[in-house]
Amino acid sequence: MAGTKAGGKAAAATNKSKYGADFYAKIGAQGGKKGKTGGFFANRELARLAGAKGGRISRRTKSAE
């Protein structure tokens, strides 16, 4: 069953039963904490400006009244 959807579900069930229901959340968090470079980490001011710019953009459609 290796490499199939059914096999993946079986492996996920095994991992969750062996290591806890939050197995995938824990390994994802470990990977996220290991990264120390790249992305917005390198330039905090750029991240602040980008977040401010995104916050100003309205997602509501313009009404033609």
C-alpha positions in Angstrom: 0.0 0.0 0.0 3.0 2.3 0.0 2.5 5.4 -2.1 -1.3 5.3 -2.2 -3.9 7.4 -0.5 -5.0 4.4 1.6 -1.4 3.8 2.6 -0.9 7.5 3.6 -4.0 7.4 5.8 -2.8 4.2 7.4 0.6 5.7 8.1 -1.0 8.9 9.5 -3.2 6.8 11.8 -0.2 4.8 13.0 1.8 8.0 13.7 -1.0 9.5 15.6 -1.6 6.4 17.7 2.1 6.0 18.5 3.0 9.6 19.1 -0.2 11.4 19.9 -3.0 13.2 18.0 -0.8 16.4 17.6 2.1 14.5 16.0 2.0 16.5 12.7 1.5 19.9 14.5 4.6 19.1 16.7 6.9 18.2 13.7 5.6 21.2 11.8 6.4 23.5 14.7 9.9 22.0 15.0 10.6 22.8 11.4 9.3 26.3 11.7 11.5 27.0 14.7 14.7 25.8 13.0 14.6 28.4 10.3 16.6 31.5 11.2 17.1 33.2 7.8 15.2 34.2 4.8 11.7 35.6 4.4 10.8 38.6 6.5 13.1 37.5 9.3 15.9 39.2 7.5 14.2 42.6 7.3 11.7 43.4 10.0 10.9 46.9 8.7 10.0 45.5 5.3 7.6 43.1 7.0 6.0 45.9 9.0 5.5 48.0 5.8 4.1 45.0 3.9 1.6 44.2 6.7 0.5 47.8 6.8 0.0 47.9 3.1 -2.0 44.6 3.2 -4.1 46.0 6.0 -5.2 49.0 4.0 -6.5 46.9 1.1 -10.3 46.4 1.3 -11.7 43.1 0.4 -15.2 44.5 -0.1 -16.4 45.2 -3.6 -17.0 48.8 -4.5 -20.7 49.5 -4.8 -21.9 51.6 -7.7 -24.3 53.9 -5.9 
